[in-house]
Amino acid sequence: MKVKVVLLAACAVILASCGSGKNVVRSTPNEVVLDTKEEKAPELPQLEQVKRPATTTVNHTETYIQKFAPIAVKKMHEHGIPASITLAQGVLESGSGRSALALRSNNHFGIKCHKGWQGHSVTHDDDEKGECFRKYKYPETSYEDHSQFLLTRSRYASLFKLRHTDYKGWAYGLKKAGYATDKRYPQKLISIINKYNLSQYDRVKPDGSLASKTSSYKAESHKVQKGDTLYSISRRYNISVQRLKEVNGLTDNNISIGQDLLVK
C-alpha cells in the first residue's frame, strides 16, 4: 500500500512539472507579467535608454532624436509611416525618453494593453488609475509595435494613402482617426517636426543617403568624395561634427564615397 501511495505522489509531481505548455501568469504589486516568447533582439545597436546627463546644458530632445532617428527611418521604409511623425510622437508621448513609462517599460508611445495583448505589461496611472500598458524589453520593439498599431487598425488605413513626406497630412489624419483626445495634437506634432527639422529624415533612403527633392535642397547637401572625413566636411561647411552626425542620423564616424550628407 505504501508503495502505491509513493508512486501516485511521484506521478502527481511529474504531471505538475510537465504541465500543458500554456503561458503562466505571474503577478506582483506593480506589474503583471504573462510569460511569452522572448522579444526579438534589435538589429540596431543604439538602443539603450536616454540617460539623464550630468549637465543641464544638454538638450534632451536632440539627444533622443539622435539616438532613435535610425530606428524611425528603418520603420518608415518597412511600413510607410513618416520617420518625422514617429519621432515627433516619440518625443511627445515619452517626454523625449524620460517619462516613467519609457524608462520603466521601454514604452515610447503610451500604447495600452488593449484586448488580445499577450505580452508583458505594467500598470500606470493615465486617464484612470492603474491602467494596463504594454512593456517591452527593447525600445526598438516599442517602435515596431507603434507601426503595427497603426497598420492593423482600419481607422488609420487612409493615412497610408498619403505620401510619407506629407507629415502635416499624417499629423491631422492621426487626430481625425482618434489617435489622441488632445485637440492640439496635430499642431504639437508639427511644431516638434519644424523645431527639430525632423522632415529631413523622411528623405533618407534605405541606404542612408538623402533623396534630393529640389535643386535648392541639393545645394544644402554634400556628396562624399575620396579622402573626405566628417571633420573635413564640417570645416568646409562651418558645421560641427556632432551636428553633422545628428542631422544625418549617423551613429558613428563612418561615411562612404558617394553618400549624400545634409550640411545645413
C-alpha positions in Angstrom: 0.0 0.0 0.0 2.8 2.4 0.9 4.5 1.6 -2.4 1.3 2.7 -4.3 1.0 5.9 -2.4 4.6 6.8 -3.2 4.1 6.0 -6.9 0.9 8.1 -7.0 2.7 11.1 -5.4 5.6 10.8 -7.8 3.2 10.8 -10.8 1.4 13.9 -9.5 4.8 15.8 -9.2 5.8 14.8 -12.8 2.5 15.8 -14.3 2.5 19.1 -12.5 6.0 19.9 -13.7 5.2 18.9 -17.3 2.0 21.0 -17.4 0.1 21.7 -20.6 2.6 24.1 -22.2 0.4 27.1 -21.6 1.6 30.5 -20.6 1.9 31.2 -16.9 0.7 34.5 -15.4 2.8 36.0 -12.6 1.6 39.0 -10.6 3.5 41.5 -8.4 2.2 44.6 -6.6 3.3 46.8 -9.5 3.4 44.5 -12.5 1.5 41.8 -14.2 3.6 39.6 -16.5 2.4 37.0 -19.0 5.3 34.7 -19.9 5.5 34.5 -23.7 8.3 34.1 -26.3 11.3 36.3 -25.9 11.3 39.6 -27.9 13.4 39.6 -31.0 16.7 41.2 -30.3 17.1 44.6 -32.0 19.1 44.9 -35.2 20.4 48.4 -34.5 23.0 48.9 -31.8 22.0 52.3 -30.2 19.0 51.1 -28.2 19.8 51.9 -24.6 17.6 54.4 -22.9 18.4 58.1 -22.9 20.0 58.6 -19.5 19.8 61.9 -17.6 23.0 63.8 -18.4 25.3 65.2 -15.8 24.9 68.8 -17.0 21.7 70.7 -17.6 23.0 72.2 -20.9 22.3 69.1 -22.9 19.1 69.2 -24.9 17.2 66.0 -24.0 15.1 66.1 -27.2 18.1 66.5 -29.5 19.7 63.6 -27.7 16.6 61.5 -28.1 16.3 62.3 -31.8 19.9 61.5 -32.5 19.6 58.1 -30.7 16.3 56.9 -32.2 16.2 58.5 -35.7 17.8 55.5 -37.3 15.1 53.3 -35.9 12.3 55.6 -37.1 13.9 55.7 -40.6 14.1 51.9 -40.6 10.4 51.6 -39.7 9.5 54.2 -42.3 10.9 52.0 -45.1 9.4 48.9 -43.7 5.9 50.2 -43.0 5.4 53.6 -44.8 5.0 55.8 -41.7 6.9 59.1 -41.9 10.0 59.0 -39.7 9.3 62.6 -38.7 5.8 61.6 -37.4 7.2 58.6 -35.5 10.0 60.7 -33.9 7.7 63.6 -33.0 5.2 61.1 -31.4 8.0 59.5 -29.5 9.3 62.9 -28.3 5.8 64.0 -27.3 4.5 60.7 -25.8 7.6 59.8 -23.9 8.9 63.2 -22.8 12.0 62.7 -25.0 12.5 59.2 -23.5 12.4 60.5 -19.9 8.8 59.6 -18.9 8.3 56.9 -16.2 6.6 54.7 -18.8 9.5 54.9 -21.2 12.2 54.4 -18.5 10.4 51.7 -16.8 8.9 49.8 -19.7 10.5 51.0 -22.9 7.0 52.1 -24.0 7.7 55.3 -26.0 4.2 55.8 -27.4 1.9 55.2 -24.4 0.3 52.1 -26.0 -2.1 50.4 -23.7 -2.6 46.7 -23.4 -5.9 46.5 -25.3 -7.8 43.3 -25.8 -5.8 40.4 -27.1 -2.4 41.7 -25.9 -0.4 38.7 -24.6 3.0 40.4 -24.0 4.4 41.8 -20.8 2.5 44.6 -19.2 2.8 47.2 -16.4 0.3 49.3 -14.5 0.5 53.0 -14.8 -1.8 55.9 -13.9 -3.1 57.7 -17.0 -6.7 58.7 -17.8 -7.6 56.3 -15.0 -5.7 55.0 -12.0 -3.7 51.7 -12.6 -4.3 51.3 -16.3 -2.5 48.5 -18.2 0.3 49.5 -20.5 2.5 47.3 -22.8 6.0 46.7 -21.6 8.9 45.9 -23.9 12.4 44.6 -23.4 13.9 46.8 -26.1 12.9 50.3 -27.3 13.0 49.2 -30.9 10.2 46.7 -30.1 8.1 49.7 -29.0 8.8 51.4 -32.3 7.8 48.3 -34.2 4.6 47.9 -32.1 3.7 51.5 -32.8 3.9 50.8 -36.6 1.8 47.6 -36.2 -0.7 49.5 -34.1 -1.4 51.9 -37.0 -1.1 49.2 -39.7 -3.6 46.8 -38.2 -6.4 49.2 -37.4 -8.8 50.1 -40.2 -9.4 53.6 -38.9 -5.8 54.6 -39.9 -5.9 52.9 -43.3 -6.4 56.3 -45.2 -3.2 57.6 -43.8 -1.2 55.1 -45.7 -2.5 56.6 -48.9 -0.6 59.8 -48.1 3.0 60.3 -49.2 5.5 59.5 -46.5 6.8 63.1 -46.8 3.3 64.6 -46.1 3.9 64.9 -42.3 1.2 67.6 -41.9 -1.4 65.3 -43.5 -0.4 62.5 -41.2 -0.5 64.7 -38.1 -4.0 65.9 -38.8 -5.1 62.4 -40.0 -4.0 60.8 -36.7 -6.2 63.3 -34.8 -9.1 62.7 -37.1 -8.8 59.0 -36.8 -8.9 59.3 -33.0 -5.3 58.6 -32.0 -5.4 61.3 -29.4 -8.0 63.3 -27.5 -5.9 66.4 -27.3 -7.4 69.0 -29.8 -4.0 70.5 -30.4 -2.2 67.1 -31.0 -1.6 67.8 -34.8 -0.2 71.3 -34.0 2.1 69.9 -31.3 3.5 67.2 -33.7 4.1 69.7 -36.5 5.7 72.2 -34.0 8.2 69.5 -32.9 8.9 68.4 -36.5 9.6 72.0 -37.6 11.6 73.0 -34.5 14.0 70.0 -34.8 13.8 69.7 -38.6 12.6 66.1 -38.4 11.2 66.2 -42.0 14.8 65.6 -43.2 14.5 62.0 -42.0 11.6 61.5 -44.3 14.0 62.0 -47.2 16.6 59.4 -46.1 16.9 56.5 -48.4 17.2 52.8 -47.2 21.0 53.0 -47.8 21.3 56.1 -45.6 21.7 58.6 -48.4 19.4 61.6 -48.9 16.7 61.8 -51.5 17.0 65.2 -53.1 13.8 67.0 -53.8 14.8 70.2 -55.4 17.9 71.9 -56.6 18.0 74.2 -53.6 18.0 71.1 -51.4 21.0 69.7 -53.3 22.8 72.9 -52.6 22.5 72.1 -48.9 23.9 68.6 -49.2 27.4 67.2 -49.8 28.3 64.1 -51.8 31.2 62.3 -50.1 34.4 62.2 -52.1 37.5 60.1 -51.7 39.5 61.4 -48.8 36.5 63.1 -47.1 36.0 62.8 -43.4 33.3 64.2 -41.1 35.9 66.6 -39.8 37.0 67.9 -43.2 33.3 68.2 -44.3 32.4 70.1 -41.0 35.3 72.6 -41.6 34.2 73.1 -45.2 30.6 73.9 -44.3 31.2 75.5 -40.9 29.2 72.9 -39.0 30.3 70.8 -36.1 30.9 67.1 -36.5 28.3 66.4 -33.8 25.7 68.4 -35.7 26.6 66.6 -39.0 26.0 63.2 -37.4 22.9 64.5 -35.7 21.1 65.8 -38.9 22.1 62.7 -40.9 21.2 60.1 -38.3 24.8 58.8 -38.1 25.8 56.8 -35.0 29.5 56.7 -35.8 32.1 58.5 -37.9 31.9 56.1 -40.9 30.9 57.6 -44.2 31.2 56.2 -47.7 32.1 57.6 -51.1 29.0 58.8 -53.0 26.9 59.2 -49.8 24.9 62.4 -49.6 25.1 64.3 -46.3 22.9 67.1 -45.2 25.2 70.0 -44.3 22.8 72.8 -43.3 
